[in-house]
Amino acid sequence: MGEEMKWLKLGKIFDPTEHTLPSRCVEFAQSPQTLVLKDRVRVYFSTRERDSVGKYLSHVAFVDFERDMRQIIGVSTQQVIELGELGCFDEHGIFPFNVVRDVDRILAYTTGWNRKVSVSADASVGLAVSYDDGLTFKRHGKGPLLSASLKEPFLVADAFVARYGTRYHMWYIFGTKWQKFTESEPPDRVYKIAHATSTDAINWQRDGRQIISDRLNADECQALPTVICLNGLYHMYFCYRQAHGFRNQSSNAYRIGYAYSFDLVDWVRDDSLAGIDVSEEGWDSKMQCYPHVFFLDGKAYMLYNGNEFGRAGFGLAVLET
């Protein structure tokens, strides 16, 4: 059985509008994800700029914190990774950006976005590598690691990778359908969480199986899984929402979900044990999304975004139990 996790909110700790970021990015710090260094914690996130036709491009940036996560030391001054070339899977954005230390290198699992004609976008998972402690990354080839497949027809994204023993484990999402819910609005997407394994961090075995049960309905959208091991149990946090009306109705917007596993394969969902929910007022009162759990100096922390998908930054919580 899982046990209730109790998270103590420490408030919003980063607002992108208060800092000068690379490119013309002035808003959004989405999907914060950590790289723990000797003297600091580097938090990567995706920010946005508008291109020449007024559409968003997502860029990767980072902010460095003191190891107590209270004091900001600095922010990235140059592009962490360039967007993909013309026609590539990551031409129009990278979001999110999950990093894993692997001996003398840092592996980054990217989600690359590119625009489509009939629907707004498609996504695939790519790989980039850093040898300078995560200051800059170079692509492991121009194409994606994981893309559409027979059972995963589109929107392969949100990779979170961890190494247990000799195997790498990836939790990610895949799209199941695009659907028009009203005649006047563009179609919305539905996506679910899946699992893949690898022995070399590059070639992945996957079966396109939804591993987290639906709570809302069959059209529930599940995003950004993140996993830690604590007391012999694996704990997954993710966010979920209704497929439609989530942008302007708080009741349909993202909330944080929870599941636990004994073997990294079969998961039991029980959101009542998550131990965190929206606040009564303030920056995370209408939605909570894009959680990232990590260990730092003996404590477990969660970074997450609040209202408007992280337009005004991200906050931090610490595990009390």
NORVEN-V727116 format. One record per helix or strand. SS is the DSSP state (a for helix, b for strand). FROM is the first residue (numbers start at 1). LEN is the number of residues. If there is no record, write none. Layout:
ss: (SS:SS)
from: (FROM:FROM)
len: (LEN:LEN)
This chain:
ss: (b:a:b:b:b:b:b:b:b:b:b:b:b:b:b:b:b:a:b:b:a:b:b:a:b)
from: (7:16:27:41:56:72:93:105:121:138:146:154:167:188:205:221:233:250:255:268:271:289:299:307:314)
len: (8:3:10:10:10:4:10:11:10:2:1:11:13:11:2:10:9:3:7:2:3:8:7:4:6)
